[in-house]
Amino acid sequence: MKSLTMIITLTAVALAVRSDNAQQSNDRFKQWDSNNDGKLTSDELPKQARGRWERLDANRDGVVTREEFAAFRKKPNRAARPDQTSRRDNNRLAQTPPTFRDVKYGPHERNVLDFWQAESDRPTPVIVCIHGGGFTGGDKRVRFVTLDECLKSGISVAAITYRFSQHSPAPASFTDSARAIQFIRHKAKEWNVDPTRFGATGGSAGAGISLWLGFHDDMADPKNEDPVLRQSTRLSCMFVSNGQTSYDPRFIRDLLPGTNTYRHQALAKLFATDLTKLDELPAEKYRLFEEISP
């Protein structure tokens, strides 16, 4: 009888704790959901929580729903699992201060980059880190393991930001990133950079931009009055994760028939258009779909 009573008591405690945790999760979501739209973007997270964005946004669509948030909160403490130590370290954001912080590469407030200069007697290659976030969120960042390994190998690192869809729809995010590449090349002599050895990396939207830069024709304009725009946008390599090879909703509709994936809100915002009327859009929208697809 005592054993049964203990089991019932422990079960009641467990249920109470679970209910309390669920309520705490719900309260935290409400607290962070500043515009009360039922989903979170990385900009709505407090600064101390932004390092968890990639784990919160499990499907890499640039937003976190209430269900995703609750599922994340239910996960066991990864730090307590030895087999997860390496993965945790890999995802940790770099803390090393950049050599140059918040350098303006263009006119918009989000046209800024951080640059870590590798120690070298010769001009160094550069890896440009381009963040994800569904073209509506995110900030310049670089993972600890990327920065550490690159700097030890004599490779300089840059982390850039760009305009979001809410600031200016496509192709703004893409052309901003191209200008960032050109700006770093413009600084090649000052920053001890080899202009012939540039690579780009990123996840999700950052992956798509990296691929777009790598496969796009060189956008250098040798006669431009702006010396930055005279520089090459060419990359030697790209290494990405969770990338999209195409942003053309028509291609996505054909690839995934019977779904509404092609109407994803991130795509609708990216193109500032109503994708429920995909077959009735002006010709310039279709050209834009093709232009920004890697």
N, C-alpha and C positions, 0 to 999 in steps of 0.2 A: 504494500500500500504506500509506504514511504517512497519507494522507487517511482511509482506511478505519479505520486504528487510532485516529486522532483522533476520528472519529465514534463508534466503539464506546466510547472512553473517556468522551467527553462524555455519551453516552447513559447509561452506567453511573453517572456523577456525578449526572445529572439524576434517575435512578431512586432513587439513594441519598438525595438531598436530599428527594425527594417522600416516600420511606418515613420519613425522619427527621421531616419536617413532620407526617405523619399520626400518628406516634408521639407527637410533642409535643402535637398536638391531643387525642389520646386521653388522655394524661397530665393535661392541663389540665382536661379534662372531668371525669375521676375526682377531681381535686383539689377542684373546685368543687361536685361532686355530693355534698354533705355527708350526705344521708340515703340515698345509694346506691339511688335508685329509678329510675335510668336516664334522668332528665330534670332540667332546671334550671328554677328559678323565679328571678325577679329578686332575691329575698331571699338566694339562695345565691351570687350574684355578689359578688366583692369590690367595695368602694366605688369603686375607680378604674375598674372595668369597667361600672358600671351605666349610664353614658351611652351604651353600645352596645346596650342592651337592645332598642330598637325595631328595630335591624338584625338582631340575633340571632334575635328572635322574628318571623321573616318572615311567618308566617301569622296572627299576632296572636291566638294561642289561649291565651296566658298561660304557656306552658311551651316550653322549647327541648329538643328531642330530640338524641341523639348525632349523628344524620344532619344535622340543621339546623346544629349546631355545627361539624361537619366542613366542610359546604358554605360556611359563613361564613368559615372559616379559609382556604379555597381561593381566595376572591375576591381579585382584584388590589387593590393598594393604591389606594383611591379618592383619597387625598390627592394622588397623583401624576398624576391625570387632571384637566386644567384644566376640562373640561366638567362635572366633578362638584363644583367649588368652591362654587358657589351652593347646591347641595343639601346639601353638608356644613355650610355655614354655617347654613342653615335648621334643621338638626337639632341644632345645637350648643345645649347647655343654658346657661341664663343664669348668669352669675357675679356679677352685681350683687347685693350684700347687700340683703335685704328691709328695709323700714322697721320692720316688726315680724316677728319670727321665732318659729316654734313656739308660736303663740298657741292656747290651749286653747279649743275651741268646744263641747266636750261632755265627758262623763265618761270615755270610753275613752281609752287611751293613744294610739290612732291618730286621735283627734278633735283634730287640730292643723292649723293653716294658717299660711302665710307671706303677708304683705301688702306690696306695693310701692305707695306713695302717690305719685300723679302731682302735680307742682307745678301748682297752679291757685288762682286767687282765688275760684273758684266750685266748688260740689260737683261731683265728677267721676263719670262712668260707671265701671262696674267689669266686668272680664272675670274670670270664675272658671275656672281651669284644673283639670280633673279627670283624673287619670292613669288609664291602662289597666293591664292585667295579668291579665285573666281572672278578676277578683274574688279572686285568690289572691296577688297580688304587686304591686309598684310602689310609688312614693313620690311625695310632692308635688314637682312640678317644673314648670318653664315654659321654653319654648324661647327662646333669645336673641333671635331675630327678633321673636317675639310680644311679649316684654317691651319690647324697644327701641322698636318701632313704637308700641305702646300708650302708653308713658310719653311719647314725643315728641308724641303726639296728645292728651295730656291725659286719658288713660284709666288708671285705677288697675288693678292686677292682683293677684289672689289665687291661690294654689295650695294645694289641700287634699288631705288623706288621709281615709281612711274604714276601717271595719272590713272585714276580708276574710271570705270564706266560712268559713274555719277558726276565726274568732273567733265569728262568729254568721251563720247563713245568711240568705238574703233574708227580709225586705226591708232588712236592716241597712245595706248599702252605700248604698242609695237614700235611706233616711230620714236617715242621717248627713249625706249631701251636701245634703239639703234643710235640715237644721239649720245647716249651714255658711253657706248663703245667708242664712238668717234671722239668724244671728249677725252677719254683716257688715252687714246692714241695721240691726241693733240698735246697731252702732258707727257709724252713718252720720254723726252729728254730730261725734263725736270724730275720725273718720278722713276727714272732708270728702268724703263719698260721697253721690251722688244716689240715693236709694232707689228711684226710678222707672226707672232705667236700668241694668239688670243683664243680662249675657250670660254664657253658659257655653260652654266648648270642651273637647274631649278626643278621644282616639282609643280605639277598641276599647271596653272596659268604660266608660271615661270618656266616650266618645261616647254609649253607651247610657244612661248616667245623665243626661247633659246633655239628651238628647231626652226622657227620662222626666220630668225637671223641667219642661221647656218645655211639654209637652203635658198634664201632670197638672193637675187642679183645684188652685186655691190651697189650701195646707194651713195657712194662718194660723188660730190659735185665739185670738180676741180676749179671751176670758175666762180663759185659762190663767194659773196662778200663776207660771209661768216667763215672764219678759218676752221672752226670745228666741223662744219658740214663739208669741207674739202677732204676730210679724212675718210678712210675706208671703213666699212661696216663688216668686212669679211671676218669669219671665224675659221680657225683650224679644226676645231672639234666641238662637239656638244655631248654632254652626258647628263641624262635626265631621268626623272621618275614620275609615274602617273601622268604622262603627257598625252596631249591630244594631237593627232596628226592632221585633223581638219576641224574647223569651226563652221563649216558650211552646213546649215540646218537641212538642206536638201540631201546632202550626202549622208548625214546622220539618220534621217528618216528612211532612206533606202537601206542603210546598214542594219537598222534596228526596226524593222516593220512591225506594226501593231503596238508600238509604244509611243509615248509623248515625250521621249527624251529630247527630241529636236526642239521642243518648246521650252526647254529648261530656262528658268528665270535669269540665270547668269548670261545665257546667250541672248535673250530678249533685251537685257540691259546693255550688253556689249554692243549690240547693233542698234539700240534705241528704236526697236520696231516691234510690231505685233506679229509674232510667229504663228498665231492661229490663222493668219491670212497669208501663209507662206507662198501660195501660188498667185497672189495678187499684188505683189510688191513691185515698186519701180525698178527699172533695169539697173540703176546705180547700186541698189542694195545687193543684187546678185553678183555684181562685179566686186563689191566689197567683201562678200562671203568668200570669194575665190582669192582675193588679194591677200587676206590675212591668214589663210590656211597654209600651214607649213608645207 
